């Protein structure tokens, strides 16, 4: 295999508190955290119009 065109992976530093949650999480708390992170990263489609737009 050739190493031409290989792009080195970008190193992203993550704070320790973002990786390990404090204590045990309930299903509802975990879902809330996932939805918050998706909303911040523009990965959450809300409503019928946004969902249809995301599928196109």
Secondary structure, 3 states (H helix, E strand, C coil): CCCCCCCCCCCCCCCHHHHCCCCCCCHHHHHHHHHHHHHHCCCCCCHHHHHHHHHC
